[in-house]
Amino acid sequence: MTDFAASYGSLPPALVMPRVAALQRGLLWLVGCSGAVVFFEPSPYELTTLLAMVVLVATGLSLRLAFLPLAAMLFLVNIGYTICAADLMNQSRIVTWILTSWYMAITAIFFAMAVAQDTYARLDFLRRGLIFGALIASLAGIAGYFRLFPGAYGLFTLYGRAMGPFKDPNVFSAFLVLPALFLLQSVVSDRFGKALRSTLVLGIITLALLLAFSRAAWGQFIIASAFMLFMMVLTSRTNIQRSRIITLSVAALLMGVVLLLALLSFDSIDTIFKQRASFDQSYDEGRFGRFGRHILGARMALDLPFGIGPLQFTKFFPEDTHNSYLNAFMSGGWISGVCYPALIGTTVVLGFRYAFVRTPWQRVYLAVFATFLGTVGEAFIIDTDHWRHFWMMMGLMWGMFAANQQHIATARRSWGAAKAAIGWPSTAPA
């Protein structure tokens, strides 16, 4: 009974019917899978997420007090955007941008509510859906890059870079990081047969990630993987588990290096790789380069309490902000500019706080947290504001915060009841 309560949060077992639970979990699998197809709008992700919202709310989903800080900060961020766009609402693309921002905020709250109940099972189905979707997207990206069938190159690549069923190679590769980390966990910790299958799928997804030629995604994958594996070693229950994780992590690293060297033997891949891996990019340098714009934009933000409005940055500079924190100031003024980093910072601090709580879903927690941290860092050099998987991870983190707190409370009650049953004092004697 205790394990059930810990897994289902505060939902009474009598209220969870098997068919309803199966439907809820299946919809979350579908949401995770559909997140891999976003090269047209509204995408399947929007439709499946909306369907999941309706069904889960109708079958018992509720907003907890623990989510009020998340909801409040999301509300303030989007209020800032809306206020600063008031004079621009005659432009359809501005209206679409604002509506998308509000929708992303709603999805974050939905995912928090969804995984706060039936936590382990729902996270597992969502994880499986993300992996399946990432595999399909990766195969599409690889097929496009190597021109495996007529029309594949034009459909699944952009500027010679794999993008799969996405609009941009950078978003495509960033989406692949979380499923890749889930698979990496399986490689270093599951039984041989499952680990072998995961190795095969991880190889496909890693190849697609490489062929997207996104420096930010490469760095995010490497850093997030290292952080996650380090946390897995720290949180392992036995020395045998720690030794296995370390040994297989080294083996995976060596296999990755061999794969990279093999791919670089192809001239076309080697040329683009060297070009993309260089830190000497023309659009990064100069007064109006990526980092120059960050400095100039930050100075503007200090003088503009109401910002300049969404999608207006290119009227002052050659390109977009490529910095989500600066974009919050530019698009939503000081309200969004302060609340957006506050939301990110709060989530990161709470993420570290609950990272060492032993729960049935701790492994998933570490993968999501590592990827979220990587995306938070990537947001300094690219606009992640409307990345669907980013807001999904935001919601998952807050949902797991609530579930972890419930798990801790349940464990304490069980321990107290056990002590009372055998006559132990509830407090240490004076």
N, C-alpha and C positions, 0 to 999 in steps of 0.2 A: 504493500500500500504506500509506503514511503517513497519507493522508487517511482511509482506511478505519479504520485503528487509532484515529485521533483521534475519529472519529465513534462507533465501537463500544466505546470504552473499552478494557478489557483482554481483551475476548472474542475469541478467535481466529476469523478469518474462516471457517475450515473448519467451525466448529461452528454457524454461523448459516445455517440452511437458509431459502431464500426463503419457503416456505409458512409456516414457523414464525414468521419475522420479520413476515410480513404479518398473521398471527393476533395476534401480540403488539401490533402497532401498531393494528390494528383494535379490539382490546379497550380500548386507551387512548383511542381516539376515542370509543368507547361510554361510557366512564367520564366523560369530559369532557362529553359531551352529556347524560347522565343526571343530572349534577349540577344541572341546571336544574329538576328535578321533585322537590320534597321536601315537598309538603303532606300526605303521609301516610307512616307508618312501619310496617315498614322501607321506605325509599324505593328507587326504582330504582338510585340511586347506591350504596347499601349492597350491593345484590345484584350489580351489575356490578363494583364494586370487589373484592368477595370472589371473584367469578369470575376477574377479572384476576389477583388474587394467586395463586390456585391454578394457573392456566395458566402464568404467567410463572415462578413458582418451580419448577414441574415441567419447564420448558424451559430452565433454566439460570440463574435469578436467584440471586445470592449476596450475603451481607452482608459488606461491606468493613470493614477496620479504621478507615477514615476516618469511618464512621458510628457508631462506638462512643460518642463524646461525645454525639451526638444521642440514641442509644438510652438512655444512662445518665441523661441529664437528663429525658427523657420518663418513664423508669421511676421516678425519684425524685419527680417531680411527682405521678404517679398513685399511688405508694405513700403519699404524704402525704394525698391525697384518701381513699384506702381506709382508712387508719388512723383518720382523723377521722370517718369514716362508720361505724365499727365498731358503735356503739350505735344506729345508725339503719337497719340493714339489714332490719328488719322492715317497712319502708315500701317498697313496690314502686317508687315514683318515685325514691327514693334509689338503689336497686339499678340502675335503668335509667340514671340519671345517671352512676354509677360505670362501668358497662359501656360507656356511650357514650364516656366519657373515655379508657378503655383502647383502645377501637376507633379513636378519632381518632388516638391515638399510634401504633398499628400502621399505620394508613394513611399517616402521615407517613413512617415508615421504609420502607414499601413504595414510595412514590413516589420516595424517594431512591435506593433500589436500582434501580428501574425505569429512571430516566433517566440513571443513571451509565453504562449500556451503550446502544449504538445511539442515542446522545444526540440528535443532530439530528433523525432521523426520528421517534423517539418523541415528542419535544417538539412537532414539527410536527403529528402526528396528534392529540395531546392539545389543542393550540391550536385546530385546526380543529373538534374536537368541542365545545370550550367556546364557540366563536363560534356554531356551529349551535344549541346548546342555549340560549344567551343570546338568539338571534334568536327562537326559538319562545317562550321565556318572555316576551320583550318584547312580542311580538304578542298573547299572552294577556293581559298586563297592560294594554295599550292597548285591546284589545277589551273588557275588563272596565270600564275607566274610562269609555269612551265608550258603553257598553251596546250593542255592535255586534250582539249576538244574545241571545235570551232566557236569563236565568240567568247571563250573563257577569259582571254587576256583583257579584252575591253570591258568585260563585265565585272571582273573580280580583282583588277589591278588599277593603280593610279600612279602616273609618273614612273612606271617601271617598278612599283612597290606593291606587294600583295596587300589587299584590303578586304578580301572576302566579301560577305554580304553586308558591308558597312559603306559609309560615304567617305571615310578617311582612314588611311593606314595607321595613323597614330591612335585613333579610338579603337580600331580593330585590335591592334596589338595590346593596348592597355586592357581591353576586355578579357584577353586570353590569360592574363597573369593569375587571376584568382583560380580558375579551373586548373591551371598548371600547378599551382601550389597544392591544391587538393590532391592531384595525382602524385606529386612529389612526396606528400605525406604517406600515401599508400605504398609507394616504392620503398620507403625506408622503414615502414612499420608493419605492413600487412604480411600475411602468409605468402609463400612463394608463388603460388598460382595467380593470386590476385595482384601481387606486386609485379609479376611479369606482364600481365595484361596492362596494368597501369603504366609500365615502362614504355610499352609500344605506343599507347595513346599519348603519353607525355612527349615522346619523340616527335610525333606528328604535330602536336600543338607547338612545341618548341621550334620546329622547322618553320612553321607558318609565322611565328613571332619574329624569327630572325629575318625572314623574307619580307616582312613589313618595313624593315630598315628604319625603325623608330629608336633613336638614341635614348629617349626618355623611357620607353618601355623596356629596352634592354637593361638600363640601369635599375629600373623599378623591379624587374624580375630577379636580378642578381641580388640586390640589397634585401628585398622582401624575403627571398628564399633563405638567405643567410640568417636574417633575423628570426624567421619562423623556426628554422632548424635549431638555432641556438636556444630558443624558448622551449622547444620540444625536449632538448637535452636537459634543460633546467627542471622541467616539470615531469620528466619520466619517473616512474615509480621504482624502477630497479636499475642496477648497474648494467645488467644484460641489455635492457632496452636502450640505455645510453650508448653502449658500445656499438649496438647494431645501427643506430641512427648515425653515429659518427662514421662508421665504416662504410655504410651504403651511401652516405652523403659524399664522401671522397670518391667512391666509385662512380656516382652519378656525375660528379664534376669532371672526372677524367673522360667519361663517355661524351659529355658535352663538348669538351675540347676536341676530341677525335672527330665528332660530327662537324664542328666548326671548320677544322682543318680540311676535312673532306669537301665541304661545300666551297671553301675558298679556292679549291683547285679548279673551279669553273671560272673562267675569265669574267663573265658577265656579273656573277655574284661578287667576285673579288673587287671589281671596279667600283660597284655601288657601295659595297661594305666600307672600303677605304674612304670613299667620299663622305658617307654618312657618319662614320666613326670619327672623322676629323672634328676638332673643336674650333677650327679656323673657318667658320661659315660666314659668308658675307652678310646674311640677314641677322647675324648675332652681333656684328661689330658696328662701330661708328656711333655718332650722336643719336641717330634715329634707328639704330639696330635694336634687337630684342631687349638688351639690358639697358641701353641708353633710353629707350622708351619707358622702361620701368622707373628710372630716376626722374625723368621729366614728368611722367604721369603722377608720381607720388607728390611732386611739388604742386601740380595742379590740384590734386585732391585736397591739400591743406587749405586752399583758397576757395573751394567750391563745396559748401555744405550740402547742396542738393545735386552734386555731381553734374554730369552732362547728359545722362540718360543712356539707356541700353543701345548698343550698336552704333554709338556716335563717336567712338574713339578714332576710327579711321578718317573722320573729318579733320582731325588735328594731326594725325600721324600716318605714316605710310601703311602700317598694318595694325592688326588688333593688339590688345594688351598682352596676350600670351602670359597672363598671370592672373589667376582667379581672385586673389586678394586685392590686387589693384583694380580689377574689373568690378569688384563689389563696391569700391569707393566711386569709381567712374559711373557705374550704372545706377547705383542706389544711394549715392551721397554718403554722409557720415553715418546715417542709421544702418544701412547695409554694410558699410565699410567697417563698422565696429562689431556688429552682431555676427557677421559671417565668420571672422576669425575667432570670435568668442565661442561659436558653435563648434568649430573645428577643434579648438583648444580643449573645450570641455569634454568632447568625445575622446580625444587622445588621452587626457588625464584619467578619465574613468576606464578607458581601455587598459591602461597599465594597472590600475587598481584591481581589476577583476581577472587579470591574466593568469594568476596563480591559483584561482579557485578551481578545485577538482570537481568537475561535473562530467556527465556522460558526453557532453558536446564540446569539451575543452579543445579537442583537436581542431574542430571546425572553427572555433573561436580564434585560435592562434593564426589560422590561415587567413581568415577575414580581417583580423586586426593588422597582420603584417601587410596585406595588400592595401588596406585603408591607409596605413601610415605611408606606404609608398606613393599612393595617389595624392595624399596631402603634400608630400614633398614635391611631386611632379607638378602640382598646381602652381608652384612658383615660376614655372617656365612654360606653362601651357594652360589654356582655358578648359577647365574641367566642369564648369558650372552646369552644363546640361548633359553630362555623361550619365546615362541611365544606371549603369552598374555602380557608379559612385554613390548615388542616392540610395540604391538598394543596400550597399554595404553600410551606409550611415544608419539606415533603419535596422539592419540586422544587428549592428553593434548595440544599439539602445534596447532592442528586444532581448538580447542576451544579457545585458546589464540587469534588466528586470528579472529575467529567469534565474540568473546567478544569485541575485539577492534572495529570491524565493527559495532557491536551493539551500542557501546558507541558513535561512530561517527554519526551513523544514528539518535540516540536520540538527540544529540546536534544540528544537522541540523534541526530536526523537532521542537525543542524548539526555535531555532533561527527564523524559519519561522513563528511559532505561535506568538512570540513576535512582529515580524515585522507586522503581519496581524492586530494586535490590537494597533499598534503604540507605543509599549514599546521601550525605548532606548536600543540599543544593548549592551551598557556598562553603568555602574552606573554613574550618574552625579557627577561632581567634587564637 
